[in-house]
């Protein structure tokens, strides 16, 4: 079963475009207008606020003015898990990477004063272009698909090759033991949001910390690098902005790359019988390209990372389920995430067994 993208067919419909601001996410728009006037160069109202349909975590809004559109990301109101929804970190990494020419939206300002709209927020440019929701790219020809995938891999390699210390991100994460800290983080999130006992999750919680791979490199990692978290040029197979940096930090770049590969092993791409004819690189080709771009001679056994990434997705989904329980989820579809958690747990344990785990 294609667990990673089980909701792929619904995602575009649910996440495309904007809507009226949800009642639970309304704020004082006049106060925002005053803040924009004082802090965003070139801003001129009147201001219209719409909410993007997508996003389970940090509510995201489109700010429309007569001359320009902006995007606002904020912490959600209500009870929050520790360390989650750090919009100040998103702002920091996007601003730093933008200084290098890396494809991100231009940032305009960060507000840490809860008195303005009720929570911290930041404002960035509205980047126009294509968001490609279906990972199999059915609307394109094979040559176009291959070019899109090559661009996606190259941008990830560019991120991992970035000298993070040179752009002021030396303190963006703790040095070393990234996988250990991530396993601990998602274990804690899962437990804090747990709504039912899942045996495979318990096995993974015990097995993953015991079998951590050695970390050979450190880079900025995105944390949720997938096709529908980037904007492509309207006509060219070129990434113009990578979106949703909420999970980014300094860490093991292979966590990012193997998350990207998850769709090949347990997602919609895995359902394509002939990747070469379809125009999508095989796992081996994707690995070869990534290694060439990052100066590697090869990669270790990836099954541990596949197990970890499915485990982490289960933790993310369970966090959304927990917000449904607590009444702070911002999507009527969030409850459906409860069905995905046990499926992801089973998939993760399957990869763990391939990596040597014994029940």
C-alpha positions in Angstrom: 0.0 0.0 0.0 1.3 3.5 -0.9 1.4 4.8 2.7 3.6 7.9 2.2 1.2 9.5 -0.3 -2.0 7.7 0.6 -3.8 11.1 0.6 -2.1 12.3 -2.6 -5.3 12.3 -4.7 -7.1 14.5 -2.2 -4.1 16.8 -1.4 -4.4 19.2 -4.3 -8.1 19.8 -3.9 -7.8 20.3 -0.1 -4.7 22.5 -0.2 -4.9 24.6 -3.4 -5.9 28.2 -3.2 -7.3 30.3 -0.3 -10.4 30.5 1.8 -12.0 32.8 4.2 -10.0 32.9 7.4 -11.2 30.2 9.8 -13.0 31.5 12.9 -10.4 29.9 15.2 -7.6 31.7 13.3 -9.0 35.2 12.9 -7.0 38.1 14.3 -7.0 41.9 14.4 -6.4 42.8 10.7 -6.1 46.5 11.5 -3.3 45.8 14.0 -1.5 43.8 11.3 -2.0 46.7 8.8 -0.3 49.0 11.3 2.6 46.6 11.8 3.0 46.2 8.1 3.1 49.9 7.6 5.7 50.3 10.3 7.9 47.3 9.4 7.6 46.3 5.7 9.3 48.6 3.2 7.0 49.6 0.4 3.9 48.3 2.0 0.7 50.1 1.2 -2.9 49.1 2.0 -5.8 48.6 2.0 -5.2 45.0 3.2 -7.3 41.9 2.5 -6.5 38.7 4.4 -7.2 35.2 3.1 -6.1 31.9 4.6 -4.4 29.2 2.6 -6.3 25.9 2.6 -3.2 23.8 3.1 -1.1 23.3 6.2 -1.8 21.3 9.3 0.7 23.1 11.5 1.4 26.8 11.2 -1.6 28.7 9.9 -0.6 30.5 6.6 -2.3 33.5 5.2 -2.3 35.4 1.9 -2.0 39.2 2.4 -3.4 41.1 -0.6 -2.8 44.7 -1.3 -3.4 46.8 -4.4 0.2 46.6 -5.5 1.5 43.3 -4.0 0.8 40.0 -2.4 2.5 38.7 0.7 2.4 35.5 2.8 2.1 35.5 6.6 3.0 32.4 8.7 2.1 32.4 12.4 2.1 30.1 15.4 -1.3 28.6 15.9 -3.3 29.7 18.9 -4.0 27.4 21.8 -2.0 24.7 23.5 1.3 23.9 21.7 3.8 21.1 22.0 7.3 22.2 23.3 9.6 23.5 20.6 7.0 23.2 17.9 5.8 26.0 15.6 9.0 28.0 15.9 8.3 30.6 13.2 11.3 32.6 14.3 13.5 29.7 13.2 11.7 29.5 9.8 12.3 33.2 9.3 16.0 32.9 10.3 16.8 30.0 7.9 14.8 31.4 4.9 16.5 34.8 5.4 20.0 33.3 5.6 19.5 31.0 2.6 18.0 33.8 0.5 21.3 35.7 0.9 23.0 33.0 -1.1 20.6 32.9 -4.0 19.1 29.6 -2.8 15.4 29.5 -4.0 13.3 30.7 -1.1 10.8 33.5 -0.7 12.1 37.0 0.2 11.4 37.8 3.9 10.2 41.1 5.1 9.9 40.9 8.9 9.4 38.9 12.0 7.1 39.9 14.8 7.6 38.4 18.3 5.0 40.6 20.0 1.9 38.6 20.8 0.0 41.8 21.2 -0.2 42.4 17.4 -2.2 39.4 16.2 -2.0 37.1 19.2 1.0 34.9 18.3 4.4 35.4 16.7 4.5 35.6 12.9 6.6 36.5 9.9 5.9 38.0 6.5 7.5 36.9 3.2 7.0 37.3 -0.5 4.2 35.6 -2.4 6.0 33.5 -5.0 3.9 32.8 -8.1 4.4 29.6 -10.0 3.5 25.9 -10.1 3.0 23.6 -7.1 3.1 20.0 -8.4 0.9 17.9 -6.1 0.9 14.6 -7.9 4.4 13.0 -7.5 4.0 11.0 -10.7 3.5 14.2 -12.8 0.8 12.8 -15.1 0.3 16.1 -16.9 3.9 16.1 -18.3 5.9 14.3 -20.9 8.8 12.0 -19.8 11.6 14.5 -20.7 9.8 17.2 -18.6 9.4 14.8 -15.7 13.0 13.9 -15.7 14.0 17.6 -15.8 11.7 18.4 -12.8 13.1 15.5 -10.8 16.7 16.5 -11.6 16.0 20.0 -10.5 14.5 18.8 -7.3 17.5 16.6 -6.5 20.0 19.4 -7.4 18.3 21.9 -5.1 18.5 19.5 -2.2 22.1 18.9 -3.0 22.7 22.7 -3.1 21.1 23.0 0.3 23.3 20.2 1.8 26.4 21.8 0.2 25.7 25.3 1.6 28.3 26.6 4.1 25.9 27.1 6.9 28.4 28.8 9.2 29.3 31.4 6.5 25.7 32.5 6.4 25.1 32.8 10.1 23.5 29.4 10.8 26.3 27.9 12.9 23.9 28.0 15.9 20.9 26.7 14.0 21.1 23.2 15.5 23.2 21.2 17.9 26.3 19.5 16.6 26.3 15.8 16.2 23.9 12.9 17.1 21.2 14.3 14.8 19.5 11.0 14.2 19.5 10.3 18.0 18.0 13.6 18.8 15.4 13.2 16.0 14.3 9.8 17.2 14.0 11.2 20.7 12.0 14.2 19.5 9.5 12.2 17.5 9.2 9.7 20.2 8.3 12.4 22.7 5.8 14.0 20.2 4.2 10.7 19.6 3.9 10.0 23.3 2.6 13.4 24.0 -0.1 13.0 21.4 -0.8 9.3 21.7 -4.4 8.2 21.4 -4.0 4.4 21.0 -1.4 1.7 21.6 0.4 0.7 18.4 2.8 -2.3 18.9 5.0 -1.4 15.9 5.6 2.1 17.3 6.7 0.6 20.6 9.1 -1.7 18.8 10.5 1.2 16.8 10.9 3.3 19.9 13.1 0.6 21.4 15.0 -0.4 18.2 15.8 3.0 16.6 18.0 4.4 19.4 20.0 1.2 19.7 20.9 1.1 16.0 21.7 4.8 15.2 24.0 5.1 12.1 27.2 7.2 12.4 26.9 10.8 11.3 29.6 11.7 8.8 28.3 15.1 7.6 26.3 18.0 8.9 24.3 20.4 6.8 21.1 22.4 6.9 18.3 19.9 6.6 14.9 20.9 5.4 13.0 18.1 7.2 10.0 17.9 4.8 11.6 18.1 1.4 9.0 16.8 -1.2 7.6 18.0 -4.5 4.6 19.8 -3.2 6.7 21.8 -0.7 8.3 23.8 -3.6 7.2 26.2 -6.2 8.4 25.7 -9.8 8.8 28.4 -12.4 5.6 28.8 -14.4 7.1 27.3 -17.6 10.6 26.0 -16.8 11.6 22.9 -14.9 13.2 25.1 -12.2 12.6 25.4 -8.5 11.9 29.1 -7.6 11.1 28.6 -3.9 11.3 25.8 -1.3 8.5 26.1 1.2 7.7 25.0 4.8 10.9 25.2 6.8 9.3 24.4 10.1 11.2 21.2 10.6 14.6 22.5 9.4 17.7 22.4 11.5 21.4 21.4 11.3 21.7 17.7 10.9 22.3 14.6 8.9 21.7 15.3 5.2 20.8 11.7 4.5 17.7 12.1 6.6 16.5 14.6 4.0 17.6 12.6 1.0 16.0 9.3 2.2 12.8 11.2 3.0 12.8 12.3 -0.6 13.3 8.7 -1.7 10.5 7.4 0.5 8.1 7.9 -2.4 10.0 5.4 -4.5 9.8 2.7 -1.9 6.3 3.2 -0.3 4.6 5.9 -2.3 3.0 6.7 -5.6 6.2 6.5 -7.6 6.6 2.9 -6.4 3.4 2.1 -8.3 4.9 3.0 -11.7 5.9 -0.2 -13.5 8.5 1.4 -15.8 10.2 4.4 -14.4 12.6 4.9 -17.3 9.7 5.0 -19.8 7.8 7.4 -17.5 10.8 9.7 -17.2 11.4 9.5 -13.5 14.8 8.4 -12.3 15.2 5.1 -10.5 16.4 5.0 -6.9 19.8 4.0 -8.1 19.9 6.9 -10.6 18.7 9.4 -7.9 21.4 8.1 -5.5 24.0 8.4 -8.2 23.0 12.0 -9.1 22.9 13.1 -5.5 26.3 11.5 -4.7 27.8 13.2 -7.8 26.4 16.6 -6.7 27.6 16.2 -3.1 30.9 14.6 -3.7 30.1 11.2 -2.3 31.3 7.8 -3.6 28.1 6.0 -2.4 25.6 5.7 0.4 25.2 3.2 3.3 22.3 0.7 3.6 19.2 3.0 3.4 16.7 0.8 5.1 17.4 2.2 8.6 16.7 5.7 7.2 13.5 4.5 5.5 12.3 3.0 8.8 13.2 6.3 10.6 11.3 8.4 8.1 8.2 6.3 8.3 8.4 6.5 12.1 8.8 10.2 12.0 5.8 10.6 9.6 3.8 8.6 12.1 4.9 11.0 14.8 3.9 14.0 12.7 0.5 12.5 11.9 0.0 11.6 15.6 0.8 15.2 16.5 -2.1 16.3 14.2 -4.4 13.7 15.8 -3.4 15.1 19.2 -4.4 18.6 18.1 -7.7 17.3 17.0 -8.1 15.8 20.5 -7.1 19.2 22.0 -9.3 21.2 19.6 -6.5 23.2 17.9 -6.2 21.4 14.5 -6.8 23.8 11.6 -8.2 21.4 9.0 -11.4 19.3 9.0 -9.3 16.6 7.3 -6.9 16.4 10.3 -9.0 13.6 11.9 -8.2 11.4 8.9 -4.6 11.3 10.0 -5.5 8.9 12.7 -6.0 6.2 10.1 -2.5 6.8 8.7 -0.5 6.4 11.9 -0.8 2.6 12.2 -0.1 2.1 8.5 3.0 4.2 8.8 4.1 2.3 11.9 3.7 -1.0 10.1 5.7 0.3 7.1 8.4 1.6 9.3 8.7 -1.7 11.1 8.9 -3.5 7.8 12.0 -1.4 6.8 13.4 -2.0 10.3 13.2 -5.7 9.7 15.0 -5.3 6.4 17.7 -3.4 8.3 18.1 -6.3 10.7 15.5 -5.7 13.4 14.1 -8.9 15.0 10.6 -8.9 16.6 
